[in-house]
Amino acid sequence: MSLAHGIPTAAAPRRAGVMTPAALSVVKLLGVALINLPLSYAAPLFSKSDSPVYRREEPDPKSPEDPQLWVYLGVAIALVLLGGVFAGLTIALMGQDEIYLQVIATSGEGSEKKSAARVLRLLKKGKHWVLVTLLLSNVITNETLPIVLDRSLGGGWPAVLSSTILIVIFGEVVPQSICVRFGLPIGAAMSPLVLGLMWIMAPVAWPTAKLLDWLLGEDHGTVYKKAGLKTLVTLHKTLGTTPSDRLNEDEVTIISAVLDLKDKPVGDIMTPMGDVFTMSADTVLDEKMMDTILSQGYSRIPIYAPDNTRNFIGMLLVKILITYDPEDSLRVRDFALATLPETKPETSCLDIVNFFQEGKSHMVLVSDFPGQDKGALGVVTLEDVIEELIGE
């Protein structure tokens, strides 16, 4: 049996939407190295003969009347905003679970459905590729900002303090806070920009992403074991913004029972033979016996051979006795008996449900030795399975 919305039950739950710290650290270190590498090669070399002590001259702060000051400040503001976009998109896109996106893209409504489909298409190209692209872009902007501020405000603590405050507040905290709350629509709106950056940075980002795929494995979304699914279903009794979004007690009971069907054997739900109304094939269906059958209220009665109470040869369908006249005093063997299938007590309830759905029989004999005339432990009917599903 399966649940609506394609909820899978294959593997242990894991938080797939948030990338591991190892992946983030590796990519950031690589980005810093790539940015600083050209600078180190371009640095001038000094020997002891040239200067005993090398001291870098700090640039002077720009005057407010200098147009270059406002150009540099404008560039700095643009870098802060751009870095904030990359930091926010990292949270917005990496925080999305692919299984959840598939559910929304399939069964969602309106703009949410379209947004989920767009983000899912982007992440399908490679979640690590998206991650590496965004982190490299963020590193480039954050490493460029101090250089710009250094030229506009002069060297030393003013540039360091300004770049730190701008990056932390406007380049990290604010955009990430916004994208945590509105990650899906923002990620969908910015997906074309991210896709373009992915191709621009592909020479570096794509090999790094493949390395992460090899080291950490590809991300396929969050999946749950059955116990986790039942807990999730139970939580939905209280979750949801409206009553229609919540599950009621009966829905939770039925869904949980369906999840247990495969692991529950029919031996746990069968009716023991001591409580089963049976008859011999030689039983005469006179008026007294007909009153007994009707008083029991059963629709199917197991029938055993006259000479062996452990050998069940079929079952009598009570509905065929509707037109029968008890004054005829016919025996049970004079009527057409329906086949009574047999199974072992270890058979799962799910297999029995599938058998009942074929329409061949609604009653099965449970025996340790099916087909060997060694007696039965009990019977299981379609009604027994339904009662198990609804919790009765």
C-alpha positions in Angstrom: 0.0 0.0 0.0 1.2 3.5 -0.6 0.5 7.0 0.7 -0.6 10.0 -1.2 2.0 12.5 -2.3 4.5 9.8 -3.0 6.0 9.7 0.4 8.9 7.3 0.3 9.9 4.8 3.1 13.2 3.4 2.1 16.0 4.8 4.1 16.9 6.4 7.4 16.0 10.1 7.8 18.8 12.6 7.3 18.8 16.3 7.0 19.5 16.6 3.3 18.5 20.3 2.8 21.4 21.7 4.8 24.9 21.1 3.4 27.5 19.6 5.7 30.0 21.9 7.3 32.8 20.0 5.6 31.5 20.9 2.2 31.1 24.6 3.1 34.6 24.8 4.6 36.3 23.1 1.6 34.6 25.4 -0.9 35.3 28.6 1.1 39.0 27.7 1.5 39.3 27.0 -2.2 37.7 30.3 -3.0 40.0 32.2 -0.7 43.0 30.5 -2.2 41.9 31.2 -5.7 41.4 34.9 -4.9 44.6 35.4 -3.1 46.8 33.3 -5.4 47.0 36.0 -8.2 47.8 38.7 -5.6 50.7 36.7 -4.2 52.2 36.3 -7.6 51.8 40.0 -8.3 53.5 41.1 -5.1 56.8 42.8 -5.6 60.0 41.1 -4.3 62.4 42.9 -2.1 65.9 41.8 -1.2 67.9 42.9 1.8 70.1 45.0 -0.5 67.0 47.0 -1.7 65.6 47.8 1.7 66.4 46.4 5.2 62.8 46.9 6.2 59.9 46.9 3.9 56.9 49.0 5.0 53.8 49.3 2.8 52.6 52.8 2.5 48.9 53.1 3.5 46.8 55.1 1.0 45.4 58.4 2.2 41.6 58.7 2.8 39.7 60.3 -0.1 38.3 63.8 0.4 34.5 64.2 0.2 35.1 66.5 -2.7 36.9 63.8 -4.6 34.5 62.1 -7.0 36.5 58.9 -6.8 35.3 58.6 -3.1 31.7 58.3 -4.1 32.6 55.9 -6.9 34.4 53.6 -4.5 31.6 53.9 -1.9 29.1 53.0 -4.6 31.1 50.0 -5.7 31.4 49.0 -2.0 27.6 49.2 -1.5 27.1 47.2 -4.6 29.6 44.5 -3.4 27.8 44.3 0.0 24.4 43.9 -1.7 25.8 41.4 -4.1 27.5 39.4 -1.3 24.2 39.5 0.6 22.4 38.1 -2.4 24.9 35.2 -2.7 24.8 34.5 1.0 21.0 34.6 1.1 20.7 32.3 -2.0 23.0 29.8 -0.4 20.5 29.5 2.5 17.5 29.7 0.2 18.5 27.0 -2.2 20.6 24.7 0.0 17.8 24.7 2.6 15.3 23.1 0.1 14.7 19.4 0.4 14.3 17.7 -3.0 11.7 15.3 -1.8 9.6 18.2 -0.4 10.1 20.1 -3.7 8.8 17.1 -5.7 5.7 16.9 -3.5 5.0 20.7 -3.9 5.8 20.6 -7.6 3.3 17.7 -8.0 0.5 18.5 -5.6 1.0 22.2 -4.8 -1.1 25.1 -6.0 -0.4 28.4 -7.8 2.8 30.2 -7.5 4.2 27.8 -4.9 3.9 24.9 -7.4 5.7 26.9 -10.1 8.5 28.0 -7.7 9.1 24.5 -6.5 9.4 23.3 -10.1 11.9 26.0 -11.0 14.1 25.4 -7.9 13.9 21.6 -8.5 15.1 22.0 -12.1 18.0 24.1 -10.9 19.0 21.7 -8.1 18.8 18.7 -10.4 21.8 20.1 -12.3 23.8 19.4 -9.2 23.3 20.6 -5.7 27.0 20.8 -5.0 27.5 22.7 -8.3 25.0 25.3 -7.1 26.7 25.4 -3.7 30.2 25.9 -5.0 29.1 28.6 -7.4 27.3 30.6 -4.7 30.2 30.3 -2.2 32.8 31.2 -4.8 30.7 34.3 -5.8 30.4 35.3 -2.1 34.1 34.9 -1.5 35.0 37.0 -4.5 32.7 39.9 -3.4 33.8 39.7 0.2 37.5 39.6 -0.7 37.1 42.6 -3.0 35.2 44.8 -0.6 38.2 45.5 1.8 40.3 46.5 -1.3 37.7 49.0 -2.4 37.2 50.4 1.1 41.0 50.6 1.5 41.2 52.9 -1.5 38.3 55.1 -0.3 38.7 55.3 3.5 42.5 54.7 3.6 44.3 51.7 5.2 44.1 50.5 8.7 41.2 50.0 11.1 38.6 52.2 9.3 38.6 49.9 6.3 38.7 46.7 8.3 36.0 47.8 10.7 33.7 49.1 7.9 34.1 46.0 5.8 33.5 43.7 8.8 30.3 45.5 9.8 28.9 45.7 6.3 29.7 42.1 5.5 28.3 40.7 8.8 25.1 42.7 9.0 24.1 43.5 5.4 26.0 40.7 3.7 25.2 37.8 6.0 22.7 38.3 8.8 20.0 40.3 7.1 19.8 38.4 3.7 20.1 35.0 5.4 17.3 35.9 7.8 15.1 36.9 4.9 15.9 33.8 2.8 15.2 31.5 5.7 11.6 32.7 5.8 11.1 33.2 2.0 13.6 30.8 0.6 11.4 29.1 -2.0 10.0 32.2 -3.9 13.4 34.0 -3.7 15.3 30.9 -4.9 12.8 30.5 -7.8 13.1 34.2 -8.8 16.9 34.2 -8.8 17.3 30.8 -10.4 18.2 32.3 -13.9 21.0 34.4 -12.3 22.3 31.4 -10.4 22.2 29.2 -13.6 24.2 31.9 -15.5 26.8 32.1 -12.7 27.1 28.3 -12.7 28.1 28.3 -16.4 30.5 31.3 -15.9 32.3 29.6 -13.0 32.0 26.1 -14.4 35.8 25.7 -15.1 36.3 25.9 -11.3 32.9 25.2 -9.8 32.0 22.0 -11.7 35.2 20.0 -11.0 35.0 21.0 -7.3 31.3 19.9 -7.2 32.2 16.6 -8.7 34.9 16.1 -6.1 32.3 16.8 -3.4 29.9 14.4 -5.0 32.7 11.7 -4.9 33.7 12.5 -1.3 30.3 13.2 0.3 27.8 11.5 -2.1 25.1 13.1 -4.1 22.0 14.5 -2.3 18.7 12.9 -3.1 16.5 14.5 -0.4 15.1 13.3 3.0 13.6 9.9 3.3 12.1 8.2 6.4 11.7 4.8 7.9 8.2 3.7 8.7 8.6 4.7 12.3 9.5 8.2 11.3 6.6 8.3 8.8 4.2 7.3 11.5 5.6 10.0 13.8 5.3 12.5 11.0 1.7 11.5 10.4 0.9 11.8 14.1 2.4 15.3 14.2 0.0 16.3 11.5 -2.9 16.1 14.0 -1.8 19.4 15.4 0.3 20.9 12.6 -1.3 23.1 9.9 -2.7 26.6 9.6 -6.3 25.5 9.0 -8.4 22.5 10.2 -8.5 21.2 6.6 -4.7 20.9 6.7 -4.7 18.7 9.8 -5.3 15.0 10.0 -8.0 13.8 12.3 -7.7 10.8 14.7 -9.3 8.3 12.3 -7.0 9.3 9.4 -3.9 9.0 11.6 -5.0 5.5 12.8 -5.7 4.2 9.2 -2.5 5.6 7.8 -0.4 4.2 10.6 -2.1 0.8 10.3 -1.5 0.7 6.5 2.2 1.3 7.2 2.2 -1.7 9.6 0.4 -4.1 7.2 3.6 -5.4 5.5 5.3 -6.3 8.8 2.2 -7.7 10.6 1.6 -11.4 10.2 -1.9 -12.8 9.7 -1.4 -14.9 12.8 -1.8 -11.7 14.9 -5.2 -10.8 13.5 -6.7 -14.3 12.8 -9.7 -15.7 14.7 -8.6 -18.9 16.6 -10.4 -22.1 15.5 -11.9 -22.4 19.0 -14.0 -19.3 18.2 -14.8 -20.3 14.6 -18.2 -21.8 13.8 -17.6 -24.9 11.6 -19.7 -27.7 10.3 -19.2 -31.2 8.9 -20.0 -32.0 5.3 -22.5 -34.5 6.6 -24.5 -32.0 8.7 -28.2 -32.0 7.8 -29.5 -28.5 7.1 -32.9 -28.9 8.8 -34.9 -26.2 10.4 -33.0 -26.3 13.7 -29.6 -26.1 12.0 -30.8 -23.3 9.8 -31.9 -21.3 12.9 -28.4 -21.9 14.4 -26.7 -20.7 11.2 -28.8 -17.6 11.1 -28.3 -16.8 14.8 -24.5 -17.0 14.4 -24.7 -14.3 11.7 -21.8 -15.6 9.6 -21.7 -15.3 5.8 -19.1 -18.0 5.3 -18.7 -21.3 7.3 -15.7 -23.6 7.0 -16.6 -27.2 6.3 -14.5 -30.2 7.3 -14.6 -33.8 6.1 -16.9 -36.1 8.1 -14.2 -38.5 9.0 -11.5 -35.9 9.9 -12.2 -32.6 11.7 -8.8 -31.4 10.8 -9.3 -31.7 7.1 -11.2 -28.6 5.8 -12.6 -29.2 2.3 -14.2 -25.8 1.6 -16.6 -23.2 2.9 -20.4 -22.8 2.7 -21.6 -19.5 1.5 -24.7 -18.7 3.5 -26.2 -16.6 0.8 -26.8 -19.6 -1.4 -29.3 -20.9 1.3 -31.7 -17.9 0.8 -34.0 -20.0 -1.4 -33.4 -23.3 0.5 -36.3 -25.0 2.2 -35.3 -26.6 5.5 -38.0 -29.3 5.0 -35.8 -30.7 2.2 -33.2 -31.7 4.9 -30.3 -31.7 2.5 -26.8 -32.2 3.8 -24.0 -29.6 3.5 -22.2 -31.8 0.9 -25.2 -31.5 -1.4 -24.4 -27.8 -2.0 -21.5 -26.3 -4.0 -18.8 -25.4 -1.6 -16.5 -22.5 -2.2 -12.7 -23.0 -2.2 -11.1 -22.3 1.2 -7.5 -21.2 0.6 -4.8 -21.9 3.2 -1.8 -19.9 4.3 0.9 -19.9 7.0 0.6 -17.6 10.0 3.8 -15.8 9.0 2.1 -14.4 5.8 1.9 -10.6 6.0 -1.4 -8.8 6.1 -0.4 -6.9 3.0 -0.1 -10.1 1.0 -3.5 -11.2 2.3 -5.1 -7.9 1.2 -3.6 -8.3 -2.2 -5.0 -11.8 -2.4 -8.5 -10.6 -1.3 -8.4 -7.9 -3.9 -8.2 -10.6 -6.6 -11.7 -11.5 -5.6 -11.1 -15.3 -5.3 -12.0 -15.5 -1.7 -12.7 -13.4 1.4 -11.7 -16.1 3.9 -8.4 -17.8 4.3 -7.5 -20.8 6.6 -4.4 -20.3 8.7 -2.3 -23.4 9.2 1.3 -24.4 10.0 1.0 -27.0 7.3 -1.1 -25.7 4.5 -2.6 -28.4 2.3 -1.5 -31.3 4.5 -4.7 -32.0 6.4 -3.0 -31.4 9.8 -5.5 -29.0 11.2 -5.8 -25.2 11.3 -4.9 -22.5 13.8 -7.6 -20.1 12.8 -9.2 -18.2 9.9 -8.6 -14.6 8.7 -11.2 -12.7 6.7 -11.4 -9.5 4.8 -13.4 -8.1 7.7 -10.5 -8.9 10.0 -8.1 -6.9 7.9 -10.5 -3.9 7.6 -10.9 -3.9 11.4 -7.2 -3.9 11.8 -7.0 -0.8 9.4 -9.6 1.2 11.2 -8.3 0.2 14.7 -11.3 -1.8 15.9 
